[in-house]
Amino acid sequence: MNLFRITAFLSFLIILSCAPKENNTTRLKESELQLRALRELSVKENNNPRSTKDGEMVWTHQPYDWTEGFWSGTCWMLYEETGDEKWREAAEAIQKLYVDHKDLTTDHDLGFIFNNSFGKAFRITGDEQYKAVMLDAANSLITRFNPQVGCIQSWDVIDNWQSKRGWSFPVIIDNLMNLELLFEAFKITGDQKYKDIAVAHANTTMKEHFREDGSSYHVVDYNPETGAVNSRITAQGYADESAWARGQAWALYGYTMCYRYTKDEKYLKMAEKISGFILSHPNYPEDGVPYWDFNAPDIPNALRDASAGAIMASAWIELDKYSDSEYLNRAETILNTLSSEKFRSKSEKDYFLLKHSVGSIPHGNEIDVPLNYADYYYLEALLRITKKTL
């Protein structure tokens, strides 16, 4: 092979190796441009976008919504990426709508809400007012910890569908995601109580939530007096013994995140075990975006869940940094699929980036719609894979 051919071949390899990053950089730029319409609408209406229904905007539920931190978090990510002050102004405007929720002790999702928004704001700006809100939220969250159980209670059992199931102390797999707020609180203050509670919750969940194959139940209900398990349920999935896709995604992301903060090998192994379940499952599609439940009876005609795919992609980009196994290509496959015409909207009139997410089919809620958290984790994944940062 002559010098010209060698040079041409090497150039081809360089182009090939750079193509995925360049594609994701383009996707990131296109996403920022498209979301400007949603930014303008949310600021104009002074309201917090969650989804759309029949072409109309659906704002976050009042007075409280577990998803209310995702749009602000998206704005902060785009502010950090672009330096455009309009993104910061939008984030700050929307955060004012729910800042008082930092003192709520009636729900577990303060981590989702405040770490993803005010936490980003503090990391990016260093502004002490954002740190104060984060710590207030963390202090509210830890009031829900029961040392007998070793977990933070997810839902209060009041006169609703949860109480009708006879639950006493329900803990959902999603709750792993709220631990990041506590790890950050420990990092900021050095107060061991935050880390101890986060670790206890992660350990109890690892022991009680998972099947032998690495799949997770959605809900485990405990006896708050003894810590004994009352029941294991999959409330938002097809059946109690099925594997609800977004639940598996939360688990994957949650234990990867726990390893980041603790460097405890059991969390890394858990994330790898969950990955093994997902990737080896016969119903996991080759394009990487899962069906809403791995055991949905109408596969291959079952609905996909773009939100679960986006969460998995972001988690695998991080896990790839820690593991000897290779996960980056798995994330890239998902991002390629989510960025295709099948899942990715390209119209400002649609406001959101991703189509075809699933909230809860058993509850008839947000089925085959865009969701603010699907967009959040899609953008986070694009930022992680292009910047190689967390």
TAGIVEN-V683105 format. One record per residue. RES is the residue in one letter. PSI is psi as a letter, one per 20 degrees, with the letter a starting at -180 (NA if undefined). Layout:
BEGIN
res & psi
RES & PSI
RES & PSI
END
This chain:
BEGIN
res & psi
M & p
N & r
L & h
F & g
R & h
I & g
T & g
A & g
F & g
L & h
S & g
F & g
L & h
I & g
I & g
L & g
S & h
C & i
A & g
P & g
K & g
E & g
N & g
N & h
T & g
T & g
R & h
L & g
K & g
E & h
S & g
E & g
L & g
Q & h
L & i
R & h
A & g
L & h
R & g
E & g
L & g
S & h
V & g
K & g
E & i
N & l
N & r
N & o
P & p
R & g
S & a
T & q
K & p
D & k
G & i
E & q
M & p
V & o
W & r
T & q
H & q
Q & q
P & i
Y & q
D & p
W & i
T & j
E & i
G & i
F & h
W & g
S & g
G & h
T & g
C & h
W & g
M & g
L & h
Y & g
E & h
E & g
T & h
G & j
D & o
E & h
K & h
W & g
R & g
E & h
A & g
A & g
E & h
A & g
I & h
Q & h
K & h
L & h
Y & j
V & h
D & i
H & i
K & h
D & j
L & p
T & j
T & j
D & q
H & i
D & k
L & h
G & g
F & g
I & g
F & h
N & h
N & i
S & f
F & h
G & g
K & g
A & g
F & g
R & h
I & g
T & h
G & j
D & p
E & h
Q & h
Y & h
K & g
A & g
V & g
M & g
L & h
D & g
A & g
A & g
N & h
S & g
L & g
I & i
T & i
R & j
F & p
N & o
P & h
Q & g
V & h
G & k
C & r
I & p
Q & p
S & f
W & q
D & p
V & n
I & a
D & m
N & a
W & h
Q & g
S & h
K & h
R & i
G & k
W & q
S & g
F & m
P & p
V & p
I & q
I & h
D & h
N & h
L & h
M & h
N & i
L & h
E & h
L & g
L & g
F & h
E & h
A & g
F & g
K & h
I & g
T & h
G & j
D & o
Q & h
K & h
Y & g
K & g
D & g
I & g
A & g
V & g
A & g
H & g
A & g
N & g
T & g
T & g
M & h
K & h
E & i
H & i
F & q
R & r
E & h
D & i
G & i
S & r
S & q
Y & q
H & g
V & p
V & p
D & p
Y & q
N & o
P & i
E & h
T & h
G & j
A & q
V & p
N & g
S & r
R & p
I & q
T & n
A & h
Q & j
G & a
Y & g
A & r
D & h
E & j
S & r
A & n
W & p
A & g
R & h
G & g
Q & h
A & g
W & g
A & g
L & g
Y & g
G & g
Y & h
T & g
M & g
C & h
Y & h
R & g
Y & h
T & h
K & k
D & p
E & h
K & h
Y & h
L & g
K & h
M & g
A & h
E & h
K & g
I & g
S & g
G & g
F & g
I & g
L & h
S & i
H & p
P & i
N & j
Y & o
P & q
E & h
D & i
G & i
V & o
P & q
Y & q
W & h
D & p
F & i
N & k
A & p
P & i
D & j
I & p
P & j
N & j
A & q
L & q
R & r
D & o
A & h
S & g
A & g
G & g
A & g
I & g
M & g
A & g
S & g
A & g
W & h
I & g
E & g
L & h
D & h
K & h
Y & h
S & q
D & i
S & r
E & o
Y & i
L & h
N & h
R & g
A & g
E & h
T & g
I & g
L & h
N & g
T & g
L & h
S & i
S & r
E & h
K & h
F & h
R & o
S & q
K & j
S & p
E & h
K & h
D & i
Y & g
F & r
L & g
L & p
K & r
H & l
S & r
V & p
G & f
S & o
I & g
P & h
H & j
G & k
N & p
E & m
I & p
D & l
V & r
P & q
L & q
N & h
Y & h
A & g
D & g
Y & g
Y & h
Y & g
L & g
E & g
A & g
L & g
L & g
R & g
I & h
T & h
K & i
K & k
T & r
L & NA
END
